[in-house]
Amino acid sequence: MSVQQTITEKLQNAFSPEHLEVVNESHMHNVPEGSESHFKVFIVTDEFAGKPLLARHRLVNAVLKDELDGGIHALALHTMTMEEWFRKGGAPASPECLGGGKNN
């Protein structure tokens, strides 16, 4: 199973989100082709209601502890309730990578 599939399965099982999207953004960085090291996660669940952003991220990070300890270099989290998701119209696009020698 790929890292992306593992992340998706673990978050689905832990939160039963209304919306979950796990995007492998490794190709945007200076890593070997086929890498699974940079991810963006959109997770929308009312389990986040009343919790500050840091608490939401800690919940997600706890579920993904093994993956974070084992090779994920970057994890961008967009953690929202359904109300926030509709109000914001989704999550922002990721910026282009400027580090790691990609522009050299």
JOKADA-V200902 format. One record per residue. N is the residue number from 0. RES is the residue in one small letter. SS is DSSP state (helix for helix, strand for strand, loop for the rest). NEAR is the number of other ideal C-beta (glycine too) atoms within 8 Angstrom. Layout:
# JOKADA-V200902
[[N/RES/SS/NEAR] [N/RES/SS/NEAR]]
This chain:
# JOKADA-V200902
[[0/m/loop/4] [1/s/loop/6] [2/v/helix/11] [3/q/helix/10] [4/q/helix/8] [5/t/helix/10] [6/i/helix/13] [7/t/helix/10] [8/e/helix/9] [9/k/helix/11] [10/l/helix/16] [11/q/helix/10] [12/n/helix/7] [13/a/helix/6] [14/f/helix/11] [15/s/loop/5] [16/p/loop/10] [17/e/loop/7] [18/h/strand/8] [19/l/strand/12] [20/e/strand/7] [21/v/strand/11] [22/v/strand/8] [23/n/strand/10] [24/e/loop/12] [25/s/helix/11] [26/h/helix/7] [27/m/helix/8] [28/h/loop/15] [29/n/loop/7] [30/v/loop/9] [31/p/loop/4] [32/e/loop/4] [33/g/loop/4] [34/s/loop/10] [35/e/loop/11] [36/s/loop/10] [37/h/strand/13] [38/f/strand/16] [39/k/strand/12] [40/v/strand/15] [41/f/strand/12] [42/i/strand/15] [43/v/strand/12] [44/t/loop/11] [45/d/helix/7] [46/e/helix/6] [47/f/helix/11] [48/a/loop/6] [49/g/loop/3] [50/k/loop/7] [51/p/loop/5] [52/l/helix/6] [53/l/helix/6] [54/a/helix/8] [55/r/helix/12] [56/h/helix/10] [57/r/helix/8] [58/l/helix/11] [59/v/helix/13] [60/n/helix/10] [61/a/helix/7] [62/v/helix/10] [63/l/loop/13] [64/k/helix/8] [65/d/helix/6] [66/e/helix/12] [67/l/helix/9] [68/d/helix/5] [69/g/loop/6] [70/g/loop/7] [71/i/loop/13] [72/h/loop/7] [73/a/strand/9] [74/l/strand/10] [75/a/strand/9] [76/l/strand/9] [77/h/strand/10] [78/t/strand/9] [79/m/strand/12] [80/t/loop/10] [81/m/helix/10] [82/e/helix/6] [83/e/helix/9] [84/w/helix/12] [85/f/helix/7] [86/r/helix/6] [87/k/helix/8] [88/g/loop/4] [89/g/loop/5] [90/a/loop/7] [91/p/loop/4] [92/a/loop/3] [93/s/loop/8] [94/p/loop/5] [95/e/loop/5] [96/c/loop/9] [97/l/loop/6] [98/g/loop/7] [99/g/loop/7] [100/g/loop/6] [101/k/loop/9] [102/n/loop/4] [103/n/loop/3]]
